[in-house]
């Protein structure tokens, strides 16, 4: 019986999402989009995310834009504290991007401190991944040149692009022409594995197309959008769900898992991407050198 108990504890540590234990080799991200409606709905959504995180210890709370619909910096900070103030107290880092509603006031700058943003666009490490956090409200040459340089220089095992307006979407909106024209070729050229967006108040998983998977989740909003038929030339819509929720990612050195999750913690969709293990570094030996005694 004692052996069985030890075995069960070991399994809880090794399986992603099993209890609070987290292997050091994993990096876990909870991504929330279009949630900034304030009031009881945002508080309830934040409480659902909190309970999920209590069962699935995570490293980063990531916002996908439209973090605030109030257009009031004071109301935004109060709503965030009521709904997600627990995140930093639990040791989660916070990062985010701005959406079209955020950009209406001060270009979204009033959110930077609360959401751990270093600017309109920036990058940050997330375990074996590197996140490229972009401002899709203003796709200018300076940002695009920065993105090209940053992707080309990245040595991360996984490259993940995060921005509010989806490159492709089959819902209330259509493809964002500037994202498709200026950023998608960079994603494909530099082996971005995942492009993560909000804006659509539903969940969509498209692709892969030339190695890139496009995941959209704006299900933090109280108002949902229906799923539509995709136009010709889009990546294949692998899953489309008009429902509330968020995205949960578990990143390892050779595997990335993602789930669409309901606010009550039910996992509704799953995808996985594999990479070959990183090659071992060669051990240099000196010919004729004596070995040390153990």
Residue pairs with C-beta under 8 A, 6 or more apart in sequence:
11 18
12 18
12 19
12 21
13 21
13 22
13 23
14 23
16 26
16 28
16 56
16 250
16 257
17 55
17 56
17 248
17 250
17 267
19 55
20 54
20 55
20 56
20 57
21 57
22 28
22 57
22 58
25 252
25 253
26 127
26 250
26 251
26 252
27 59
27 60
27 126
27 127
27 128
27 129
27 250
27 251
27 252
28 56
28 57
28 58
28 59
28 60
28 248
28 249
28 250
28 251
29 58
29 59
29 60
29 62
29 126
29 247
29 248
29 249
29 251
30 49
30 52
30 53
30 58
30 60
30 61
30 62
30 92
30 246
30 247
30 248
30 249
31 62
31 63
31 64
31 162
31 196
31 217
31 246
31 247
31 248
31 249
32 45
32 49
32 61
32 62
32 63
32 64
32 217
32 220
32 246
32 247
33 63
33 64
33 65
33 66
33 164
33 197
33 198
33 199
33 216
33 217
33 218
33 219
33 220
33 221
33 246
34 64
34 65
34 66
34 99
34 198
34 199
34 201
34 218
34 219
34 220
34 221
35 42
35 45
35 46
35 63
35 66
35 67
35 83
35 220
35 221
36 42
36 66
36 67
36 68
36 69
36 70
36 76
36 79
36 101
36 102
36 220
37 69
37 221
37 222
38 69
38 70
38 75
38 79
39 79
41 222
42 79
42 82
42 83
42 220
43 82
43 83
44 263
45 83
45 220
45 244
45 263
46 82
46 83
46 84
46 86
47 83
48 262
48 263
48 264
48 265
49 61
49 84
49 246
49 263
50 84
50 86
51 265
52 248
52 261
52 265
53 61
53 87
53 90
53 92
55 265
56 248
58 92
58 248
59 92
59 93
59 126
59 127
60 92
60 93
60 94
60 95
60 126
61 84
61 87
61 92
61 93
61 94
61 95
62 94
62 95
62 96
62 131
62 162
62 196
63 94
63 95
63 96
63 97
63 115
64 96
64 97
64 99
64 162
64 164
64 196
64 197
64 198
64 199
64 217
64 218
65 96
65 97
65 98
65 99
65 100
65 102
65 136
65 163
65 164
65 165
65 197
65 198
65 199
66 99
66 100
66 101
66 102
66 164
66 198
66 199
66 218
66 221
67 76
67 80
67 96
67 98
67 99
67 102
67 111
67 115
68 75
68 76
68 79
68 101
68 102
68 111
69 101
70 76
70 79
71 101
71 104
71 105
72 105
73 105
73 106
73 110
73 111
76 110
76 111
76 114
77 114
80 114
84 94
87 94
88 94
93 116
94 114
94 115
94 116
95 115
95 116
95 117
95 124
95 131
95 133
96 111
96 115
96 116
96 117
96 133
97 117
97 133
97 134
97 135
97 136
97 162
97 163
97 164
98 107
98 108
98 111
98 117
98 120
98 135
98 137
98 164
99 108
99 137
99 164
99 165
99 198
99 199
100 137
100 164
100 165
100 199
102 108
102 111
103 135
103 137
103 138
107 120
108 120
108 135
108 137
111 117
112 118
112 119
117 133
118 124
120 135
120 138
120 143
121 132
121 133
121 134
121 135
121 143
121 146
121 147
122 133
123 130
123 131
123 132
123 133
123 150
123 154
124 130
124 131
124 133
125 131
125 156
126 160
126 251
127 251
128 156
128 157
128 158
128 251
128 252
128 253
129 156
129 157
129 158
129 159
129 160
129 251
129 256
130 154
130 156
130 158
130 159
130 160
131 160
131 161
131 162
132 147
132 150
132 151
132 159
132 160
132 161
132 162
132 192
133 162
133 163
134 143
134 147
134 161
134 162
134 163
134 183
135 143
135 163
136 163
136 164
136 165
136 176
136 178
136 179
136 197
137 164
137 165
139 178
139 179
139 182
139 183
144 182
144 183
144 186
147 183
147 186
148 186
148 190
151 159
151 186
151 187
151 189
151 190
151 192
152 190
154 190
157 253
157 254
157 275
157 278
158 193
158 194
158 251
158 256
158 275
159 190
159 191
159 192
159 193
160 192
160 193
160 194
160 195
160 196
161 183
161 187
161 192
161 194
161 195
161 196
162 195
162 196
162 197
163 179
163 183
163 195
163 196
163 197
164 197
164 198
164 199
165 173
165 176
165 179
165 197
165 199
166 173
166 175
166 176
166 179
166 195
166 197
166 198
166 199
166 200
166 204
166 214
166 216
167 175
167 176
167 179
167 180
167 183
167 184
167 187
167 195
167 197
167 214
168 175
168 180
168 206
168 214
168 230
168 234
168 235
169 175
169 197
169 199
169 200
169 204
169 206
169 216
170 204
170 206
170 227
170 228
170 229
170 230
170 231
170 234
170 237
170 240
171 200
171 201
171 202
171 204
171 216
171 225
171 226
171 227
171 228
171 240
171 242
172 200
172 201
172 225
172 226
172 228
173 199
173 200
174 231
175 231
175 234
184 212
186 192
187 195
187 212
188 209
188 210
188 211
188 212
191 211
192 211
192 212
193 211
193 212
193 213
193 256
193 273
194 212
194 213
194 214
194 215
194 256
194 258
194 273
195 212
195 213
195 214
195 215
196 215
196 216
196 217
196 247
197 214
197 215
197 216
198 216
198 217
198 218
198 220
199 216
199 218
200 216
200 218
200 225
201 218
201 219
201 221
201 223
201 224
201 225
202 216
202 217
202 218
202 219
202 224
202 225
202 226
202 227
202 240
202 241
202 242
202 243
203 216
203 217
203 219
203 239
203 240
203 241
203 242
203 243
203 245
203 247
203 260
203 268
203 269
204 214
204 215
204 216
204 217
204 227
204 237
204 239
204 240
204 241
205 213
205 214
205 215
205 216
205 237
205 238
205 239
205 240
205 260
205 269
205 271
206 213
206 214
206 215
206 216
206 230
206 234
206 235
206 236
206 237
206 238
207 213
207 214
207 235
207 236
207 238
208 235
209 235
209 236
212 235
213 271
213 273
214 235
215 247
215 258
215 271
217 245
217 246
217 247
217 260
218 225
219 243
219 244
219 245
219 246
219 260
220 244
220 245
220 246
221 244
224 242
224 243
224 244
225 242
226 242
227 237
227 240
227 241
227 242
230 236
230 237
238 271
239 260
239 269
241 260
241 268
241 269
243 262
243 268
244 262
244 263
245 260
245 261
245 262
245 263
245 268
246 260
246 261
246 263
247 258
247 259
247 260
247 261
248 258
248 259
248 261
248 267
249 256
249 257
249 258
249 259
250 256
250 257
250 258
253 275
253 277
253 278
254 274
254 275
254 276
254 277
254 278
255 272
255 273
255 274
255 275
256 272
256 273
256 275
257 270
257 271
257 272
258 270
258 271
258 272
259 267
259 268
259 269
259 270
260 267
260 268
260 269
261 267
261 268
262 268
